């Protein structure tokens, strides 16, 4: 777990630098220079391209994590593994881009009444999809080589800095709407090539391969696993994006833009999850390949606790400052309509952070095919709850639907994890942590209000951080966190001397 913590910390630092840049960009540049409709357009294009990309990938990134141990070799060439990473998405392009083209008419019909701007730029999602797919492929390859910091830097920092340039060019009228979309897409192309360059620096990117290495049994396992997992990934992608698509299509891109801003506020809480999951997944795959359920379960408990610890504190800070945030950002009165979207989506993200690694264990075990049934269940629940609640509650209905789906699906998932791989994330420290959150929220309720939103936010956040850190340390919630704190205290005392 030590190497996981160290690598996760590096990745998390990069993620939060990127999150800070993204926060400034989204809250003070995007909301000032782009209308909510234009924000909705760029987000719907991105999510549509990502959804198409899940088909095109053919399960490549998840399959890579599971089967890389079979290909890994001491010479670093890994028996042509990189070739298969590159080739499979190309096959996916040939299979699914024609399908997406054929579906253009019904999709555009669904969007044209309230979101005609998306219809005008439908064709642009294809190059965006290509760049997003290979950005993920090359990033996964680096993760498998136990290097996550630089790919995270590219995804979380470089992309955001380049996008700031895109928005400024649009704001000063150097580019028009078409130029905005074109330069937005070009940013992901640049990031893709940077990831490829980095992968070539740390490992082999040779396309030389030997088909004979993949024997009949291994080929059968790969194809079977990929087929089942692909259905699961596609289902998960559909369910995670359906709310935005339905809000945009049924209410308009402007509401999609408001929903996007609210969703972005929440996205900051699960940033640690990306680093921890990225570095923990290969370890879980190795443990399950060896049949070591005890090691996998211990990993599950630690990953879940640390993700809930960080994510819970961040959500608490976000929610106690939510009104301050809307007072501060440009055109905040318009985006305040998404306040309760933040709350319900935030709760759903905490559930995913705490229980989500269980799905990783299932997907890397011999019970991965259960993901197929699980996907059908989630997709059905998502469609039903969104169709029911959006007409009643609007954007908030979509957020409530997401929370209900999350609760139901992860309850079933946790039963599956316990039954099949004997895993569960619950410890006494979980209860202690929940108690801390309740105590801190109660403390916030008695703090005095300040008229200035900046001062009020700094005051509340400072009190919460100090109180939360002290409680976490003295209640010994995490050996790793306490060890890190002890090291920092020791270095500080040594420096003072």
N, C-alpha and C positions, 0 to 999 in steps of 0.2 A: 504493500500500500504506500510505502515511502516514495517510490519513484512516481506513483500516480499522483500523490499530493504535490510533489515538486513540479512535475510537468503541468498539473492542473493550475497551480499558482501562476506559473509563467503565462499559460494560455489565458487565465482569468485576468491578469494584469493587462494584457493586450486587449482583451475583450472590453474591459472597462475604460481603457483609453479610447477605444473605438466608440463605446457607448456614450462617453462624454462628448466626443465630436458629433456623434449622431444626434445626441440630445440638443446640442446647440444648433445643429443644422435643421433638424425637424421642427424644433420649437420656436426658433427665432429667424430662420431663413425661409424654410419651406412655407410655414404658415403666413409669412409676410408677403412673399413674392408669388406664390401659387394660390389659386383659388382652391376651395375644397373639391371642386369638380376635377381640376387638373391633378390634384393629389390622388383622388380616386382613380383616375385614368392610369397613372403610372403604377399604382399598386395593383389594380386589376390585371394590367398587362403582365406585371411581374409574377403574380400568383397563377395566372393562366399558363404562362410559360413554364413555371415550376411544376404545375400539374401535368402538363404534357411531357415534361422532362422525366417524371416518375415512370411513365410508360416507356419512354425512349431508353432509359437507363437499363431496363430489363433486370432490375434488382442488383446491378453491378456493385454499388458501394457496400451494401450489406453482405452480399455474397463474398466480396473481397475480404472482409474482416473474418468471416468464418473459415474460408479455405486458404487464406494466405499461409497459415502454418504448414500446409501440405506442400506448398511451392517453395517455401523459404530455403535458401541454400547459403553456404558459407562464402561462396564467391561473389555474392551480392547481386547476381543476375536473376536469382529466384525463378529459374526454369521458365523464363519467358512470361512471367506473370503480368508485366506491364503491357505486353501485347494484347492480352485478353481484356485488360481494363479498358484499353482504347477501342478495341474491335467491337465489343458487345454493344455499346451505345450507337455505333455506326449502323449495326444491324437494326437496332431499335428505330433509328431515324427512317430507314427504308420501310419499316413496317407501319409506323404510326403517324408520320407526317402526312401521308396520303389520307389516312383516316381523319385527321384533324382538318384537312382541307375539305373533305366531303361533308364534315359536320359544320362547316362555316355557316351555311344558310340557317339551320335551326338555331344555332347559338346566337347568331346576329338577330334573328327574329325575337328571341327571348329578351335581348338587351336593347333593341332599337327604340322602344317607346320612351324609356326613362334614361337610357345611357347610350345615346347615339354616337357619342365621341369614341367609345370603345369599338363600335362597329367600323368606324373610319380607319382605325389602326389595328384591326384584327391581324392582318398579314405580318405585322412587325413582331408578333410574338415568336415566330419561327427562328430568326437569328438570335433573339434573346434566349430562347430555350436552349439552343446549341451551346452558347457560351456558359449558361448556368450549369448545364449537365457536365461539361468538361472541367469547369471550375471545381465542382464537387468531386469528380473522379480524381483529379490530380491532388486535391486536398486529402482525400482518403488515402492515396498512396503514401503521402508524407506522414499521415497519422500511423499507418502500418509500420513505418520505419521509426516510430516513436519520436517524431518531430511534429509538434503542433503549433509552436509559437509563431513561426514565419507565415505559414498558411493562414493562421488567425489574424496576423498583422495585415495581410493582404485583404482578407474578407472584411475585417472589422474596422480597419483604419484607412487603408489605401482607397478602397471603394468609396468610403464616405467622404474622404477629402476630394476625390475626383467628382463625386456627385455635387458637392458644394460648388465646384467650378461650373458644372452643368446648370445649376439653378441660377447662379450669378449671370452667366451668359444669357439666359432667358430673361432675367430680370432687367438687364440693360439693353434688351432688344437686339442683341447680336444674333440670336436664333429665335425663330418662331416656334409654333407648336410642333411642327414636323421636326425641326431641328432639336427641340427639347427631347422628343422621343428617340431620335437617332443618336444623339450624344449620350443619353441615358443608357441605351443598349451598348454603345461603344465602350463604356466604362467596364462592363462585365467582360467584354472581349479582352481588354487590357489586363484585367485581373486574371483571366484564364491563362494568358500567355506568361504572366509573372509566376503563377503557380507551377506551370510546366517547367519554366527555367529553374525554379528552386528544386523541384523534384529531380531534375537532371544533375544538380549539384550534390545531392545527398544520397542518391542511389542510381541504379541503372534504369535508363529509359529506352533501352534497346528494344527494337521490335522483332529481334531474332527470337525464334521459339521452336519448340520441338513438340509436334502434336502427339508423338508417341509417349511423351511423359504422362499425359492424361490417359490412364488406362480405362478400361471399360467400366469398372466399378466406380472410379472417381468421377468419370464423366456422367455416369448415371446419377450419382449423389449431387453433383453440381446442378445438373438440369432439373432434377426433382426439387431440390431446395430452392433454386432460383424461381421456378414456376410458382411454388406456393408462396414464397416470400414476396414475390412481385405483386401478387393479389393483395397481400396485407399492406404493402407500402402504398399501393395505389389507393386502397380504401382509406388508409390513414391520411393520405394527401387530400383526397376528396372531402373527408369530414373536417379537416382543418381549414379548408378554404371555402367551403360551401356557404358559411355565414356571410363572408364578404361578397361573394358572387350574388347571393340572394338579396342582400341589402342593396347592392348597387343596381341590380336589374329591376327590382320591384319598387325601390324608393328613389333611385337616381345616383349618379356618380358623386354628387355633392355629399350625400349621406355616406357613401362609401369612403369619401375622404375623411369625414368626421370619425367614422368607425376606425379608419386606419390610424389616425392620430391617437385615439384612445388605446388601440391595440399596441401601438409603439410604446406608449407609456408603460404598459404591462410587460412588454418584451424584455425590459431591462432586468426583471427579476429572475429570469431563467438563463441569463448569460453564463453563470457558473456551470449550469447543467451541460452546456455545450462542451466545455473543456473537460469536465469530469467524465462525462459519458464517452467522449472521443478517446481518452487515454485509458479508460477502464474497460471498454468493450473488447479490445484484443486480449486483455488479461482474463476476462470472463470466457471468451472463446477457447482459450488454452485450457482453462480449468474444466470446462464442460467436455472438451474433447478428451481429456484424461479421465473423465467420470468423477471428478472431485467436486461433489455437490457441497461439501462442507466449506471448501474455499470459496465457491461461487456464492453461497449464502452469506458468508462473512463479508464478502465484497458488497453484496446487495445491501446489507444493513449499513455499512459505512458510507456507501455512495448515497443512499437515501437520506441518512441523517445529515450529512454535510450539505446536500442540496436543499433540504428543508430548512436547515439552519440559516444558510445564506439567503435563499429565496424568501423565507418568511420574514427576515429582518428587512429586506428590501421592499417587500410588499407593504409591510407596516409603515415604513418611511414614506412610501408613495401615497398610501391612503390618508395618513394624517396630514399630508401636505397637498392633497388634491385640489382644494379650493385655492390655495396659494398659487399653484401651477397655472390654473386657468386665469387667475388675476394677472399673472406675469406675461404669458405668451401673447404675441400679436393676435388680434381677432379672437381672443380667448372666449368672449361671450358666445361666438358661433360654435366653438368646439366644446363648450360646457355641456351641450346636449349629450355628450358621450361619457358623462361622469359615472353613471352606473354600469356602463359597459366596462369601464376600468375595474370596478369592484368585482363583477361576476366573472370576467375573464381572468382577473388576478387569482381568484379562488381556484378556478379550473387549472391554471398553470401550476399552482402549488401542489395540487393533487398529482398532476403529471410528473412534477419534479420528484415527489416523494415515492410514487409507485411505478413511474415509467421505466425504471431500469429492470423491472420484472419482465417486461416484454422483451427486453434485450436478452435476458437469460433464456426465455422460451425460444426466441428466434435462433439462438446459437446451440440449442439442445436438439436431441433427436425428436422432440415433440413440436418442432417448428411448424408442422402442417396444421396445428391447431389455430395458427394465425389466420388461416383461410376462413374458418367458421367465425372466428372473432371479428374479422373484417366485415363480413356480411351483417353481423349483429350491430356493429357500430354504425355502419353506413345507413342501415334502416332506421336506427334510433335518431341519427343526425337529421335525416331528411324529414322524419315525422315531427320532431320537436321544432325545427326551424319553420316548417310549413304551418305549424300550429301557432307558434308564438310571435313570429314576425308581424303578421297582420294585426295582432292584438297589441303588442308592446313596441313595435318598430325595432330600432337598433338594439334597445335593451332586451327585447325578446330574443334576438339572435345570441346575445351574450348569455342569457339564462338558459337557452337551448344548449349552448356549448357546455355550461356547467352541469346540467342534468345528464347530458351524454357522457361527460367525463366521469361523473359519479357512478353511473350504471356500468359503463364499460370497464372501468378500473376495478370495480367490485368483482366482476366476472373474471377479469384478468388475474387478480390476486388469488382467487380460488384456484385458478389453473396453475399458477406458479407454485402454490403450496402443494397441490396434489401431485404435480409432475416432477418438480425439481426440488421439492422440500424447502422452498425459500420463502422468507417473509422479512419485511423491513423493520418490524416492530421491536423496540427495546424500551426499557424503563426511561432511557434518556429521551425517547420520543415524547413521552408524557411530560417530562420535565420541560422540554422545549416548548410544547404547547402552553404549559403553565406560564412560562416566561412571556410568551406573546400576549397572553391575556392580561398579565400584570402590567406590561408596558403600555398596552392600549388603555387600561384603566388610569395609568399615570398620566398619559397624554390628555385624558378628559379633564383633569384638574389643573392643567397648566394654563396660565393666563394667556389671553389672545393679545396680539400686537396688531396695530393698524397697518404697518408696512409688511406686505407679503414676503419680501426677501428676509427681513429680520425675524419674522414669525417662523418662517421655514428653517432658518439657520438655528434658531433657539430650540425649536422642537426636535429637530434632527440631532442636535448635539446632545440633548438630554437623553434621547432614546439610544444613541450610540454608546454613550458612557454607561448608562444603566444596563443595557443589553450585554455589553462586553464584560462588565463586572460579574453579572449573573452567570453568563456562559462559562467564564473561567472558574469561578468558585464552586459551581455545581458540577464541574468536571464532565461536561457533555461530550467532549471529544478529546481523546488522547493527543491526536495530531494537532488540533487547534491549540491546546494547552502547551504542547511542546514548542510550537511555533511562537507562541506568546512568551514563553520562558526564554527562548533564544533571543528574541527581540529585546526583552528586558535586560538580559545579560549583556548584550552588545551595547545597549544604551548606558548601563551602569559603567561598563568598561570605558566607554567613550568619555563619560563625565569625569572619570579619574585622570 
